[in-house]
Amino acid sequence: MTKKILDATCGSRTIWFNKSHPAAIYCDSRDEEYTGIWKSTNRDSERTCVVHPDIQCDSTDLPFLDNTFSLVVFDPPHLRRIGENSWMRKKYGQLGENWREMLHDGFRECMRVLKPDGVLIFKWAETQIPAADVWAAIGERPLFGHHSGKKSQTFWGCFMKLMED
């Protein structure tokens, strides 16, 4: 099967129901495993975080040709302030000081490898940075989206690469 789906920032693939979908290529800048004791809701518990992408690469410089994928998923790290050894950092990564540039460049790369009329799904958690600041950084707003999560702080946005007239 030809790979038609790209997850440009797969992490531990937490948003995937099928974490090894045959039509998907999973990419991430990290390739690592962590096992440790982290605080859970009411107690400490052992947790394992596995980040093993098919291709280890930076989402701001994807190793694919233009117009390759029908669907691209972009779920970048969304936390700037987080403890060095926290579970959330291990699981999702951390944004650096240049987060605006990274999001802008990562979004542009995702759009570059997206086929005309292809769809980009952008997931963002607004716990520290509002989605409006993200849209300003990337220079576009989604066609539509939806808030979800316990406090409705996760935003799912849909973009489409439209053919130029």
Secondary structure, 3 states (H helix, E strand, C coil): CCCCEEECCCCCCCCCCCCCCCCEEEEECCCEEEEEEEECCCCEEEEEEEECCCEECCCCCCCCCCCCEEEEEECCCCCCCCCCCCHHHHHHCCCCCCHHHHHHHHHHHHHHHEEEEEEEEEEEECCCCCHHHHHHHHCCCCCEEEEECCCCCEEEEEEECCCCC
